[in-house]
């Protein structure tokens, strides 16, 4: 019997291409695992009105972790038009499978390392090494939204906050509301994860990135909680930055930052910026991590126009496999894989189009496998 059962979720578009590349490396490194295919993505939304079928949820519950490719996600009206004819007109609403997985399995921590490997022509500055901790289940992503705005919701908000009165003359069918919901537990957990990582890795500081001067309650809760948690780690400095200023400072002084922690929406934004500093989304791996389960995915999208062309850079997926090895405590395999990836990047003999080369996704994976 294999040591691990891993849910294999290619998803949409180039998700299939990069997962095929990952399998080349996984087979070479000989992880003792069974890979079990799961249905997920736009095909199942179109045919079943469910991009994450219940059978796939059951599969996840019976595996150790999941490796995920990419997902297509379109706005409400386009999603409705993509449904099979017999499913249209039934007020069915598309919801992101990855967001549902995060909430269903309480994958509260989104971990995104952004590391500039030597020899990468796309590095903003070589040697950048930033790890972003993004709260993964709360904030604007909880999906508590209203459109049109019901009268009872309007009145309830107005009762507790007089600022709502400025919209009295705006009809409900012209107002959309999304609630930003942060809890003390959610804030504490992600901030503690960031500090524990800094302690383990010998990193000197953690930067909390929010906007408490304007978003006083939800961002304020994050910052206040960070100050409380920081007291438990006297050897690690807590830095504070506003999200808008941070976008400028990361470009100006990227070496001033090591561990960044923030809420869901700001984390989504700032981690993409950090990814671009080290070469773009072709190098951006991530782990969605809970207490008992984890889903690992590259953070690029499904890029439908490139699907099946094996054109996109698979390094983000290969670094994602490295994160999975770390989580499974396969430290030796993780170190070997990262070393092989770094060597291929540094030598520069095999590169996809984004790095100025002409090699395919599979050829890059084969080069990494050869280094193993």
C-alpha positions in Angstrom: 0.0 0.0 0.0 1.4 3.5 -0.9 2.5 5.7 1.9 0.4 8.6 0.6 -2.9 9.1 -1.2 -2.9 12.3 -3.2 -5.9 13.8 -4.9 -5.0 14.7 -8.5 -7.0 17.8 -9.6 -5.8 19.1 -13.0 -8.8 21.4 -13.4 -9.0 23.7 -16.5 -6.8 24.9 -19.3 -3.1 24.8 -18.7 -3.8 23.2 -15.4 -3.6 19.9 -17.3 -0.3 20.8 -19.0 1.5 21.7 -15.8 0.1 18.7 -13.9 1.6 16.5 -16.6 4.9 18.3 -16.1 4.6 17.7 -12.4 4.1 14.0 -12.9 7.4 13.7 -14.8 9.2 15.0 -11.7 7.1 13.0 -9.2 7.8 9.8 -11.1 11.6 10.6 -11.1 11.7 11.4 -7.4 9.8 8.2 -6.7 7.4 9.6 -4.0 5.6 6.6 -2.6 2.1 7.8 -3.5 -1.1 6.9 -5.3 -2.5 9.8 -7.3 -6.3 9.7 -7.5 -8.0 11.8 -10.2 -10.8 14.2 -9.1 -13.4 16.0 -11.2 -13.1 19.8 -10.8 -13.5 22.8 -13.0 -15.5 24.6 -15.7 -16.5 21.4 -17.5 -18.5 20.3 -14.4 -20.0 23.7 -13.9 -21.3 23.6 -17.5 -22.6 20.0 -17.3 -23.7 19.7 -13.7 -23.9 23.3 -12.3 -21.2 22.3 -9.8 -17.5 23.0 -10.5 -16.6 21.0 -7.4 -18.9 17.9 -7.3 -19.7 16.2 -4.0 -17.8 13.1 -5.2 -14.7 15.2 -5.4 -15.2 16.5 -1.8 -15.6 12.9 -0.7 -12.3 12.0 -2.5 -10.5 14.9 -0.7 -11.8 13.5 2.6 -10.1 10.2 1.9 -6.7 11.5 0.8 -3.7 13.0 2.6 -3.5 16.2 0.5 -4.3 17.5 -3.0 -2.3 18.7 -5.9 -4.3 21.2 -8.0 -3.6 22.7 -11.5 -5.7 25.7 -12.4 -9.3 26.8 -12.6 -11.4 29.0 -15.0 -13.6 31.5 -13.3 -15.9 34.0 -15.1 -18.4 36.7 -13.9 -21.9 35.8 -13.0 -23.6 36.5 -16.4 -20.9 34.6 -18.4 -21.1 31.7 -16.0 -24.9 31.5 -16.6 -24.5 31.4 -20.3 -21.9 28.6 -20.1 -24.5 26.2 -18.5 -26.1 23.4 -20.4 -29.5 24.6 -21.8 -31.5 22.5 -19.3 -29.7 24.2 -16.4 -30.1 27.8 -17.5 -32.7 30.1 -16.0 -32.7 28.4 -12.6 -30.8 31.1 -10.6 -27.8 28.9 -10.3 -24.7 30.8 -9.2 -21.1 29.9 -9.9 -18.8 29.7 -6.9 -15.0 29.2 -7.0 -14.0 25.6 -6.3 -10.7 26.7 -4.6 -12.6 29.1 -2.3 -15.0 26.3 -1.4 -12.1 23.9 -0.7 -10.5 26.4 1.5 -13.7 26.9 3.5 -14.8 23.3 3.5 -11.5 22.0 4.9 -10.6 25.2 6.9 -7.4 25.7 4.9 -6.9 28.8 6.8 -3.3 29.6 5.8 -2.3 30.5 2.3 1.5 30.3 2.0 3.2 31.9 -1.0 7.1 31.9 -1.1 8.5 34.4 -3.6 12.2 33.7 -4.2 14.5 35.1 -6.9 16.6 32.3 -8.2 20.0 33.1 -9.7 20.1 33.2 -13.5 16.4 34.0 -13.9 16.3 36.9 -16.5 12.9 38.0 -15.2 14.1 38.7 -11.7 13.5 42.3 -10.6 16.5 42.0 -8.3 18.3 38.7 -7.7 18.2 37.3 -4.2 14.7 38.4 -3.2 13.3 36.0 -0.6 9.9 37.0 0.7 7.2 34.6 2.1 3.6 35.9 2.2 1.1 34.5 4.7 -2.4 35.3 3.6 -5.5 34.5 5.7 -7.4 32.1 3.5 -11.0 31.7 4.7 -12.4 35.1 5.8 -12.4 38.7 4.6 -14.3 39.6 1.4 -14.0 36.0 0.2 -16.6 34.7 2.6 -19.2 35.5 -0.1 -21.7 37.4 2.0 -23.0 39.8 -0.6 -26.2 41.5 -1.6 -27.5 42.8 -4.9 -30.0 44.3 -5.1 -29.7 45.5 -1.5 -32.7 44.3 0.6 -34.5 47.0 2.5 -34.1 45.1 5.8 -30.4 44.9 5.4 -30.2 48.6 4.5 -32.2 49.5 7.6 -30.2 47.2 9.9 -26.9 48.7 8.8 -28.3 52.3 9.0 -29.5 51.6 12.6 -25.9 50.8 13.7 -24.0 53.2 11.4 -25.4 56.6 10.4 -23.0 56.8 7.4 -25.5 54.5 5.6 -27.9 57.5 5.4 -25.9 59.0 2.5 -27.4 56.2 0.3 -31.0 56.9 1.3 -31.9 58.2 -2.2 -30.2 55.4 -4.0 -32.6 52.5 -4.9 -31.7 49.1 -3.7 -31.4 47.8 -7.3 -28.5 50.2 -7.7 -26.5 49.2 -4.7 -24.2 46.2 -4.3 -22.8 45.3 -0.9 -20.0 42.8 0.0 -19.2 42.2 3.7 -15.6 42.1 4.9 -15.7 39.7 7.8 -12.6 39.1 9.9 -12.6 37.2 13.2 -10.2 37.4 16.1 -9.4 33.7 15.7 -8.8 34.0 12.0 -6.4 37.0 12.6 -4.6 35.3 15.4 -4.1 32.0 13.5 -2.6 33.5 10.4 -0.4 35.9 12.4 0.9 33.2 14.7 1.7 31.0 11.6 3.8 33.8 10.2 5.7 34.3 13.5 6.2 30.6 13.9 7.6 30.4 10.4 9.9 33.3 11.1 11.1 31.7 14.3 11.7 28.3 12.6 13.6 29.8 9.6 15.6 32.4 11.6 13.9 35.4 9.9 14.3 38.6 11.9 11.0 40.3 11.3 7.3 40.0 10.3 5.4 42.8 8.5 1.7 43.1 9.0 0.1 44.8 5.9 -3.3 46.3 6.2 -5.2 49.7 6.0 -6.3 50.5 9.5 -6.3 54.2 9.1 -9.3 53.9 6.7 -10.8 50.4 7.3 -10.7 50.9 11.0 -12.5 47.8 12.3 -11.5 44.9 10.1 -7.9 46.0 9.3 -7.7 47.4 12.8 -8.5 44.0 14.3 -5.7 42.5 12.2 -3.1 45.1 13.4 -4.2 45.0 17.0 -4.0 41.2 17.0 -0.6 41.3 15.4 0.7 43.5 18.2 -0.7 41.0 20.8 0.9 38.0 19.1 4.2 39.7 18.6 4.7 40.0 22.3 5.0 36.2 22.4 8.0 36.4 20.1 10.4 38.9 21.6 13.3 38.0 19.2 11.2 38.9 16.1 10.4 42.5 15.2 6.9 43.4 14.1 6.8 45.9 11.3 3.5 47.6 10.1 2.6 48.9 6.7 -0.4 50.2 4.8 -1.3 48.1 1.7 -0.9 51.0 -0.7 2.4 52.2 0.6 3.6 48.6 0.7 3.1 48.2 -3.0 5.5 51.1 -3.5 8.1 50.0 -0.9 8.3 46.4 -2.2 9.4 47.8 -5.6 11.8 50.3 -4.0 13.2 48.2 -1.2 12.3 44.5 -1.7 15.2 43.3 0.5 13.7 45.1 3.5 11.0 42.4 3.8 11.2 38.7 4.7 7.8 37.5 6.1 4.6 39.4 5.2 1.2 38.6 6.8 -2.1 40.0 5.8 -5.8 39.4 5.2 -7.4 37.5 2.3 -8.0 40.2 -0.3 -4.8 42.2 0.5 -2.9 38.9 0.5 -4.2 38.0 -2.9 -3.0 41.4 -4.3 0.4 41.7 -2.5 1.4 38.1 -3.3 1.0 38.7 -7.0 3.2 41.8 -6.7 5.8 39.8 -4.9 5.6 37.1 -7.5 6.4 39.6 -10.3 9.5 40.7 -8.4 10.9 37.2 -8.9 9.8 36.5 -12.4 6.0 36.5 -12.5 3.3 33.9 -11.9 5.4 31.3 -13.7 7.4 31.1 -10.5 4.6 31.5 -8.0 3.8 28.4 -5.9 1.3 28.2 -3.0 -0.1 26.0 -0.4 -3.5 26.2 1.1 -2.9 24.7 4.6 -5.1 23.6 7.4 -4.6 21.6 10.6 -5.4 18.3 8.9 -5.4 18.8 5.1 -3.7 20.9 2.5 -4.2 21.7 -1.2 -1.2 22.8 -3.2 -1.5 24.9 -6.4 0.5 27.2 -8.7 -1.2 30.6 -8.6 -1.3 31.3 -12.3 -4.7 31.0 -14.0 -6.0 28.5 -16.5 -4.9 30.5 -19.6 -7.4 28.8 -21.9 -5.7 30.2 -25.1 -2.6 28.1 -24.2 -4.3 24.9 -23.1 -2.8 21.8 -24.6 0.2 23.7 -26.2 2.6 22.9 -23.3 3.8 26.5 -23.6 3.5 27.9 -20.1 6.2 27.8 -17.5 5.8 24.8 -15.2 8.3 26.0 -12.6 5.5 27.4 -10.4 3.9 23.9 -10.4 7.3 22.2 -9.7 7.9 24.6 -6.8 4.4 23.8 -5.6 5.3 20.1 -5.5 8.3 21.1 -3.4 5.9 22.8 -0.9 3.9 19.6 -0.8 7.0 17.6 0.0 7.8 20.0 2.8 4.3 19.6 4.2 4.5 15.8 4.0 7.8 16.1 5.9 9.7 14.7 2.9 12.4 17.2 3.5 15.2 15.5 1.6 13.0 15.2 -1.5 12.0 18.9 -1.1 15.6 20.0 -0.9 16.7 17.9 -3.9 13.8 19.2 -6.0 14.5 22.8 -5.2 18.2 22.4 -5.9 17.3 20.8 -9.3 14.9 23.6 -10.2 17.5 26.2 -9.2 20.2 24.6 -11.3 18.0 24.5 -14.4 17.1 28.1 -13.9 20.8 29.1 -13.4 22.1 27.2 -16.4 19.5 28.7 -18.6 19.7 26.0 -21.3 16.1 25.1 -21.1 13.5 27.9 -20.9 9.9 28.5 -21.7 8.8 31.5 -23.9 8.3 33.8 -20.9 12.0 33.5 -20.1 13.1 34.1 -23.6 13.3 30.4 -24.6 11.6 28.0 -26.9 11.2 24.9 -24.8 7.9 23.3 -23.8 6.5 22.8 -20.3 7.4 19.1 -20.5 11.0 19.8 -21.6 11.5 22.0 -18.6 10.1 19.3 -16.4 12.4 16.7 -18.1 15.4 19.0 -17.5 14.6 19.2 -13.8 14.0 15.5 -13.6 17.4 14.9 -15.2 19.0 17.0 -12.4 17.4 14.7 -9.9 
